[in-house]
């Protein structure tokens, strides 16, 4: 984690798009006892008017219940996230007994501790991106039919966006198998200029990683989130899906004022590096 002199800034975005109802859910939670500890969850539900909404709500409710009992000093971030996926999957399967359609949900979640330990997890095609000063360091890989083709070298990522089976998932919460596929990974060594973006396919479908990185590096979290939602809506041209996002940025605090006579050097040293990002377009 960054040394002293940083802060976390965050923003969320949620839009119904051009669908008749909203099935995405987001939750950004600060720990009730430990400042600097947060849990971010994006869930994209599927399964009819009520089934999909119930499924994504169950993901968020499960996350809230688990996080209130989480101890940053004693518990492992990855263990909580794995428990979140396991328990939400079980609850969604039980919900299927009373739903008109079989409910499912994706999940993309990350947990950050005050001491810098963290983890991320996802199931389905909701994604998590990690950027450093606008450059993509890594992103999760979708549990989808087209992602399987990409990994086989049979399809490019751009071709996958327009593939007729682009919306087919090979794994998500609520599926018939005992446990859904999930990818869990640690988060280490965050530093000022880093950013984590969790989002549903209703957002990432319209952006390249380079476009995401440029907007996030150039703007405060709230402004960047608003810009991404608005641009996704514009690019959807009246046919957009539900979309959701959580953006968390590691911002560098200004350094203490220098002694008289050190003006120019002090200004250069304390300048926010995010403000020096050159325009990308």
Order of alpha helices (4+ residues) and beta strands (2+ residues): beta-beta-beta-alpha-alpha-beta-beta-beta-beta-beta-alpha-alpha-beta-beta-alpha-alpha-alpha-beta-alpha
